[in-house]
Amino acid sequence: NGGRQEPERLARLALALDRDNIRALVLYGHRRALLHRDYQGARELFERALDVAPGAAHSWLWSSYTFAYDNEPQEAIRRVQQTLTRSRNCAGRQRISRRWSRSRRLSCVFSKKV
């Protein structure tokens, strides 16, 4: 379990040193959504990352997962479209398409009523 907590500890440390560290904001935001289902906390981190750098494609992409997990597919799709608009190369767009395809499958799992 300590291994799972280390990335979060490092992200928090990076944010303590630089509260506008985009990579730390994105990593920590994704982990908040994926591992803790803290969608609101994740959204706040992603919004801060996008406030710092609105053109950062990876921030748009990783934030889309949070909306997919939280059963908000329209916003998730809009964020992927923003990612594709901001992605600078074709290879990056292909990776984004593959990641989004996997994310959509996960979204279906999370949105099923238990």
N, C-alpha and C positions, 0 to 999 in steps of 0.2 A: 504493500500500500504506500510505503514511503516513496517508491519510484513514481507513482502516479501524482504525488503531491509536489514533487520537485519542480516540474515545469511551472506550476502555479506560483510556487515560492519565488522562483526566478523572475517570473513576469511581474509579480508585486514589487520585488526589489528594483527591477528596471523602472517601474512606474514611480517608485519612491525617489529614484535618482533623476528621472525625467518624465514628468507626468504626460508629456506629449509624444512619448515613444510609440510610434504607430505599430510596430511589430509586437510590442508587449500588449498594447491595447487589443489588437486583433487576436493574438494567441489566448490571452486571458478571457476575452469575450467568447471565443469559440468554446473554450473549456467550460465556462460558466453555463452555456446553453447545453452542450453535449453531455457533460458528466453530471451536472447538478440540476439541469432543467430550470435554471434561473434565467428565464428568457428576458425579463425586465432588466436585470443586472447586465446581461450580455448586450442588450440593445443600447444601454447607456454607454458602455465601453465602445461599441461600434460607432455610435453617433459622435463620441469624442474624437475617435480616429478620423472620421469623415469631416469633422469640423477643422481638424488640423490640416488634413490633406484631402480635399474633396475629389481629386483626380486619381487617388490611389485605388487601382483596379482590385487589388487583393482585399482591400477593406470592404469593398462592395460585394465581392464574391463570398467571403467568409461570413459576412452579415446575412447573406441570403439564406444560409443554412438555418440560422436561428429562426427566421420567419417560416421556413419550411417545417422545422420541428414543432413550431408553435401553431401549426395548422393555419397559416396565412399565405396560401400559395400565390395569390396575386402580387403581394408585396415581394415575396421571394423571387418571383419571375422578373418583376421590375428591377430588382437589384442585380440579377444576372444580366439583364439587358444593359444596365449601366456599366457592368463589368466589361461586357463585350464592346461597348462604345469606347471604353477607356483602354482596352487592351491594345498594345502596340504592334503585336505580330501574330501571324497566323498560328504558329505553334502554341502560343499562349491561349489563343481562342479554342484550339482543339483540346487542350488540357482542361480548360474551363468547362467545355461541353461534356467531357467524360465525368468530371467531378459532379456536375449538376445532375447528370443522369443518375448517378449513385445516390445523390442527396434526395432526389424525387422519390426513389424507392424507399429510403429511410422515412421520408415524410409520411408515406402511406402507412408504414408500421406505427409511427407515433400517433397518427390521427385516428387509428381504429379505437373504438370504444371497448373498454375491458370490463 
